[in-house]
Amino acid sequence: MKVKAMIKQNNLLREQMTPFNRSFFEDMILAMRASSVDSVRAEELLLEAAELLLKGQAKGRNAKQIFGENPGDYFKDVMNSSPPRSPRSKLKNSLMISLSALTILFGVMGAAGLIMQWSGGPDEIFGQISIFTLIIVGIGSIVLIELIMKWMASLSEDDSPKPKAFDIKGLGLYVGIAIAAVFAGMFLDNLFPVIRIAPWVSLVLAVAGGLGLKLIFFKS
């Protein structure tokens, strides 16, 4: 079974779980997919665990009684026995995120530019882009995804997940970085060259980016 098919089957099984079991199992998924276990093997193990959980649930048992107190404990031996991810793998994930963000950016610019042309409105704003903007979108998307993943991993294991203790220092750091990036953008944007690009060219680049994602990163 291909990875996509296994993920789809996994999602169907999760819908049959109680809220607590589903929340616990989703933490297991996060732990497994963040590990260095091969993606095909990881999805196979998650499917087996989902089926085991549903069998136990039918007998009145919850996820902690089946897998233990910690969501990551059940797969600990498998995850520890897997070799660490190579820098190339991490680089590949970063490239995938950046390419996805740039593909979306060009798609939005192309579609909005064509709509403005057809409606007779000004399309200059969608017909040019700074090199600095491309760099910020490419790098910023990676940082954003990392922050989202860390936030998801910080959710509690209750039926109604809630964030853990509020981290005011972390929030201050992120706000400071965001403000610095905004002011840096206002200054540096004028120092970098601006590329003029027709809306239909932006759409072509978006399609090319989508094909690249499909052929390079989503073969399975």
ZAMARGU-4260 file (C-alpha; in steps of 0.2 Angstrom, whole numbers, plus 5000, padded with zeros to 4 digits):
<rodrens>
0) 5000/5000/5000 | 5007/5017/4995 | 5010/5030/5009 | 4995/5041/5003 | 4983/5027/5004
5) 4990/5022/5021 | 4988/5040/5028 | 4970/5040/5021 | 4966/5024/5029 | 4973/5030/5045
10) 4962/5046/5045 | 4947/5035/5042 | 4952/5024/5058 | 4955/5040/5068 | 4937/5046/5065
15) 4931/5030/5074 | 4941/5034/5090 | 4934/5043/5105 | 4940/5061/5108 | 4953/5056/5121
20) 4960/5041/5111 | 4961/5052/5095 | 4970/5065/5104 | 4983/5052/5111 | 4985/5044/5094
25) 4988/5060/5086 | 5002/5063/5098 | 5009/5046/5093 | 5008/5051/5075 | 5018/5067/5078
30) 5031/5058/5087 | 5033/5045/5074 | 5033/5057/5059 | 5046/5068/5067 | 5057/5053/5070
35) 5070/5046/5058 | 5059/5030/5054 | 5057/5027/5035 | 5040/5035/5029 | 5033/5019/5023
40) 5037/5009/5038 | 5031/5023/5049 | 5014/5023/5041 | 5013/5004/5042 | 5016/5005/5061
45) 5004/5019/5063 | 4990/5009/5054 | 4994/4993/5065 | 4993/5004/5081 | 4977/5012/5075
50) 4969/4995/5072 | 4975/4989/5089 | 4968/5005/5098 | 4951/5002/5090 | 4951/4984/5095
55) 4955/4989/5113 | 4942/5003/5112 | 4929/4991/5108 | 4933/4982/5124 | 4932/4998/5135
60) 4950/5001/5136 | 4958/5018/5132 | 4974/5023/5123 | 4985/5024/5139 | 4980/5007/5145
65) 4985/5000/5128 | 5001/5010/5124 | 5007/5017/5141 | 5007/5034/5148 | 5018/5042/5135
70) 5012/5043/5117 | 5030/5040/5111 | 5034/5025/5122 | 5025/5012/5111 | 5037/5016/5096
75) 5052/5020/5106 | 5062/5004/5102 | 5058/5007/5083 | 5063/5025/5083 | 5079/5022/5093
80) 5084/5008/5082 | 5082/5019/5066 | 5098/5029/5060 | 5097/5048/5063 | 5091/5058/5048
85) 5105/5064/5037 | 5107/5082/5034 | 5102/5079/5016 | 5085/5073/5022 | 5083/5089/5033
90) 5088/5100/5018 | 5076/5091/5007 | 5062/5095/5019 | 5067/5113/5020 | 5068/5114/5001
95) 5050/5107/4999 | 5043/5120/5011 | 5052/5134/5002 | 5046/5128/4985 | 5028/5126/4991
100) 5028/5144/4998 | 5035/5151/4982 | 5023/5141/4972 | 5008/5148/4982 | 5015/5166/4981
105) 5017/5165/4962 | 5000/5157/4960 | 4992/5171/4970 | 5001/5184/4961 | 4996/5177/4944
110) 4978/5174/4948 | 4976/5191/4956 | 4985/5200/4942 | 4974/5192/4929 | 4958/5196/4938
115) 4964/5215/4940 | 4968/5215/4921 | 4951/5208/4916 | 4942/5220/4928 | 4952/5235/4921
120) 4960/5239/4938 | 4978/5243/4941 | 4989/5227/4941 | 5006/5235/4944 | 5006/5228/4962
125) 5005/5210/4956 | 5017/5213/4941 | 5033/5215/4951 | 5042/5207/4965 | 5058/5211/4975
130) 5072/5198/4976 | 5071/5202/4995 | 5053/5196/4996 | 5057/5180/4987 | 5071/5177/5000
135) 5060/5181/5015 | 5045/5170/5009 | 5057/5155/5006 | 5066/5156/5022 | 5051/5163/5033
140) 5040/5148/5027 | 5053/5136/5035 | 5053/5146/5051 | 5034/5147/5052 | 5032/5128/5049
145) 5044/5124/5063 | 5035/5135/5075 | 5018/5127/5070 | 5025/5110/5073 | 5032/5115/5090
150) 5016/5122/5095 | 5006/5106/5089 | 5019/5096/5099 | 5015/5106/5115 | 4997/5102/5116
155) 4991/5093/5131 | 4984/5075/5130 | 4967/5079/5137 | 4951/5077/5127 | 4951/5095/5123
160) 4969/5100/5120 | 4975/5116/5127 | 4992/5124/5126 | 5004/5121/5140 | 5010/5135/5151
165) 5011/5151/5143 | 5029/5155/5138 | 5030/5174/5138 | 5049/5174/5135 | 5046/5164/5119
170) 5032/5175/5113 | 5043/5191/5116 | 5057/5183/5106 | 5046/5179/5091 | 5038/5196/5092
175) 5055/5204/5092 | 5061/5194/5077 | 5045/5198/5068 | 5046/5217/5071 | 5065/5217/5066
180) 5060/5207/5050 | 5047/5221/5046 | 5059/5235/5048 | 5073/5226/5039 | 5061/5223/5025
185) 5056/5241/5024 | 5075/5246/5022 | 5082/5231/5012 | 5067/5229/5000 | 5073/5245/4992
190) 5091/5239/4990 | 5087/5223/4981 | 5082/5223/4963 | 5064/5222/4958 | 5058/5209/4945
195) 5044/5214/4933 | 5034/5199/4929 | 5018/5197/4919 | 5003/5188/4928 | 5003/5174/4916
200) 5022/5171/4919 | 5018/5170/4937 | 5005/5157/4934 | 5017/5147/4923 | 5030/5147/4937
205) 5017/5142/4950 | 5012/5127/4938 | 5030/5123/4936 | 5033/5123/4955 | 5018/5112/4958
210) 5025/5099/4945 | 5042/5100/4953 | 5034/5096/4970 | 5025/5082/4963 | 5039/5074/4954
215) 5053/5077/4967 | 5045/5076/4984 | 5028/5067/4982 | 5033/5052/4971 | 5024/5039/4983
</rodrens>
